[in-house]
Amino acid sequence: MVTQGTGCQFQVVFIPGLLLTEALYKSQIADLPEGQPYYVADTTDTDSFTAMAERIISQTDLDIVPVGLSMGGYVALELARLYPERLRGIALLSTNSMSETPERRKMRQELIALSQIGKFKGVTPRLLPRLLSEPAQQDEALKSTVMDMAAEIGQENFVLQQTAIMHRLDQRPNLPNIRVPSLVLCGDADLLTPPSQSEETAALLPDAELQILEGVGHLSSMEAPEAVNAALRRLYSRVGAC
């Protein structure tokens, strides 16, 4: 069972999603309280969420508050499963707690096969509607940042990350044990992780705030930074209460 650790200090760990980098959390990092310890997790060079979680926990002696978007949420939940004694809170943005469906697994296998024969294109304009709401697709700077992140992660890490996603655990049985302040947030225009999945996760967490953002797509931290920042500030406040 996850319980709150001793002391008030904790480290925020921002965990990027598939084909995403630190730029995903630019606004959230800038909005951190002065002096708040944080770092951005490395989700490259491994095809295992367990290995990602082990790497994260080895890099700090403090208790942690993981903030994970999409694939980053899968890593955050693996941290909660493996290291309950180190968890002070958790934020699950635009993600779900289920294992991969057969249909999604097949789709990912096809994408991996294409990438391995030289057809990796990162995030293309054609794929952007899956990641961004219609209004956000009009923001040229935002679209450019998303595509640049994917190019930086590259084909090899794309394959590793997709493999990790395909083999992720169903974390729902562990959710009732996560008895720390939790935030579950998504946009109602998210095509990849619709609100029903966030609602299911929040219902299983004992101490969760659920927030559904109107008109926001999958990359909620970039599309609606002010709303996400406000929700995270509330979470930090709950976590920091001693």
C-alpha distance (Angstrom), angle and dihedral (degrees) to the residues before:
residue distance angle dihedral
M1 . . .
V2 3.83 . .
T3 3.80 112.8 .
Q4 3.77 131.6 170.7
G5 3.80 116.1 -84.7
T6 3.78 124.8 -129.8
G7 3.78 122.9 -87.6
C8 3.79 129.2 29.0
Q9 3.78 102.6 -103.2
F10 3.78 118.7 96.3
Q11 3.79 138.0 161.4
V12 3.79 122.2 -120.1
V13 3.80 111.2 -138.0
F14 3.81 115.2 -161.7
I15 3.81 110.4 -156.1
P16 3.83 117.3 -165.0
G17 3.77 123.9 -142.1
L18 3.79 132.1 -127.0
L19 3.82 111.3 -40.0
L20 3.80 90.2 -4.3
T21 3.80 133.0 121.0
E22 3.80 140.9 -171.1
A23 3.81 88.8 -65.1
L24 3.81 87.3 75.3
Y25 3.81 88.4 71.9
K26 3.81 101.2 35.9
S27 3.80 93.5 122.0
Q28 3.81 94.6 42.3
I29 3.81 92.3 51.2
A30 3.80 91.2 49.6
D31 3.80 90.0 50.4
L32 3.81 96.6 53.8
P33 3.81 115.9 120.7
E34 3.78 113.2 -96.5
G35 3.79 110.6 -84.4
Q36 3.81 94.9 13.2
P37 3.84 109.0 147.3
Y38 3.80 113.5 -127.3
Y39 3.75 143.7 149.7
V40 3.80 138.4 -176.6
A41 3.79 115.1 -114.8
D42 3.78 122.6 -124.9
T43 3.82 109.2 -124.7
T44 3.81 96.0 175.5
D45 3.81 135.2 97.2
T46 3.81 96.6 35.1
D47 3.80 137.3 75.6
S48 3.80 94.6 -153.2
F49 3.79 130.1 86.4
T50 3.79 87.7 -158.6
A51 3.80 89.7 58.8
M52 3.80 90.8 47.3
A53 3.81 90.1 51.5
E54 3.81 91.8 48.0
R55 3.79 90.4 50.9
I56 3.80 91.5 50.5
I57 3.79 95.4 49.5
S58 3.81 92.0 47.2
Q59 3.80 91.5 58.9
T60 3.80 99.0 62.7
D61 3.79 138.9 41.1
L62 3.80 91.9 -158.9
D63 3.76 128.4 90.4
I64 3.80 110.0 -98.7
V65 3.78 143.0 -133.5
P66 3.81 106.0 -159.6
V67 3.80 116.5 -154.0
G68 3.79 109.2 -163.9
L69 3.79 130.9 176.9
S70 3.80 120.0 -160.5
M71 3.83 105.4 -42.4
G72 3.79 86.6 12.2
G73 3.79 87.5 62.8
Y74 3.80 90.1 56.9
V75 3.80 88.7 55.2
A76 3.81 91.2 46.9
L77 3.79 90.5 54.1
E78 3.80 90.7 48.5
L79 3.80 88.2 53.8
A80 3.80 89.0 52.6
R81 3.81 90.8 50.6
L82 3.81 96.8 46.0
Y83 3.81 102.4 34.3
P84 3.81 108.3 28.1
E85 3.80 91.8 152.9
R86 3.82 90.9 61.2
L87 3.81 97.6 49.3
R88 3.82 119.3 102.5
G89 3.79 97.5 166.3
I90 3.79 140.7 -24.6
A91 3.82 137.5 -140.6
L92 3.80 119.3 -157.8
L93 3.80 111.5 -169.2
S94 3.80 123.9 -174.1
T95 3.80 92.2 -19.9
N96 3.79 143.0 107.6
S97 3.79 138.1 -138.1
M98 3.81 100.0 -134.0
S99 3.79 130.5 104.6
E100 3.79 118.8 -109.2
T101 3.80 118.0 -73.7
P102 3.83 119.1 -127.7
E103 3.79 90.2 -115.3
R104 3.81 93.6 52.8
R105 3.81 91.1 43.7
K106 3.80 90.8 55.3
M107 3.79 91.1 48.2
R108 3.80 91.5 51.3
Q109 3.79 92.0 48.5
E110 3.79 89.4 53.7
L111 3.81 91.2 49.8
I112 3.80 90.8 49.8
A113 3.80 91.0 50.5
L114 3.80 91.4 50.9
S115 3.79 92.1 48.6
Q116 3.79 91.4 51.7
I117 3.79 92.8 57.6
G118 3.76 93.1 54.5
K119 3.80 99.8 -88.9
F120 3.79 98.7 113.8
K121 3.81 107.9 131.4
G122 3.78 101.1 165.0
V123 3.78 111.5 -142.8
T124 3.79 109.9 -12.8
P125 3.80 128.8 -171.0
R126 3.80 86.6 -102.2
L127 3.82 91.2 60.3
L128 3.79 97.2 44.5
P129 3.84 94.4 87.3
R130 3.81 87.3 65.0
L131 3.80 90.7 56.6
L132 3.80 105.4 33.5
S133 3.78 135.3 44.7
E134 3.79 118.2 -115.7
P135 3.83 94.7 -98.1
A136 3.83 91.6 47.9
Q137 3.79 89.9 53.3
Q138 3.79 87.9 68.0
D139 3.82 90.8 62.1
E140 3.80 104.6 94.6
A141 3.80 94.6 -171.5
L142 3.81 91.7 51.8
K143 3.80 92.6 48.3
S144 3.78 91.2 48.4
T145 3.81 91.5 51.4
V146 3.81 91.8 51.5
M147 3.80 92.5 50.6
D148 3.81 92.1 45.0
M149 3.80 91.2 53.5
A150 3.80 91.2 53.8
A151 3.80 91.8 48.9
E152 3.82 89.8 51.4
I153 3.82 92.9 52.2
G154 3.81 91.1 48.6
Q155 3.77 137.2 -170.4
E156 3.80 100.0 -61.2
N157 3.78 94.1 53.0
F158 3.80 90.3 42.5
V159 3.82 88.6 61.3
L160 3.81 92.4 45.8
Q161 3.79 93.4 48.7
Q162 3.80 93.9 46.2
T163 3.80 89.5 50.4
A164 3.81 91.0 51.9
I165 3.80 90.8 49.5
M166 3.80 92.5 50.5
H167 3.80 92.0 53.9
R168 3.79 99.5 42.2
L169 3.78 120.9 132.3
D170 3.77 127.3 -112.1
Q171 3.80 98.2 -106.6
R172 3.79 96.6 -174.1
P173 3.82 95.0 97.3
N174 3.82 89.4 59.0
L175 3.80 97.5 46.8
P176 3.84 96.0 87.5
N177 3.82 88.1 57.3
I178 3.81 93.6 58.5
R179 3.79 97.7 93.7
V180 3.79 98.2 170.1
P181 3.82 129.0 99.3
S182 3.79 108.1 -72.2
L183 3.79 136.5 -171.2
V184 3.80 121.6 -156.7
L185 3.79 112.9 -174.7
C186 3.79 136.6 167.5
G187 3.77 141.9 149.4
D188 3.78 122.7 -104.0
A189 3.83 88.9 -132.7
D190 3.83 93.0 55.5
L191 3.82 107.5 127.9
L192 3.81 95.4 -176.3
T193 3.81 100.0 48.4
P194 3.80 108.4 18.9
P195 3.81 121.0 -157.6
S196 3.81 93.1 -101.0
Q197 3.81 89.0 70.0
S198 3.79 92.5 51.9
E199 3.79 90.3 46.8
E200 3.80 90.3 53.9
T201 3.80 92.0 49.7
A202 3.79 94.0 47.1
A203 3.81 92.0 48.6
L204 3.82 90.2 57.5
L205 3.81 95.9 47.5
P206 3.83 114.1 86.7
D207 3.81 96.8 -144.1
A208 3.80 107.4 27.1
E209 3.78 133.7 144.6
L210 3.80 109.8 -153.3
Q211 3.79 118.4 -156.7
I212 3.80 125.3 179.4
L213 3.80 113.4 -167.9
E214 3.78 116.2 -145.8
G215 3.79 116.2 -123.3
V216 3.82 94.9 0.5
G217 3.80 125.0 131.3
H218 3.79 133.9 -151.6
L219 3.81 100.2 -64.7
S220 3.78 92.8 62.5
S221 3.81 96.4 161.4
M222 3.81 89.6 60.7
E223 3.80 100.3 35.1
A224 3.78 97.1 46.4
P225 3.80 105.9 20.2
E226 3.80 96.4 157.2
A227 3.80 93.7 52.3
V228 3.80 92.4 44.9
N229 3.80 91.6 46.7
A230 3.81 91.1 51.5
A231 3.80 91.4 50.1
L232 3.80 91.5 49.2
R233 3.81 91.7 49.0
R234 3.80 88.6 55.5
L235 3.79 89.6 50.3
Y236 3.82 93.3 49.7
S237 3.79 89.3 49.5
R238 3.79 91.4 52.9
V239 3.79 91.7 46.3
G240 3.80 93.6 46.8
A241 3.79 95.7 53.0
C242 3.82 108.7 110.7
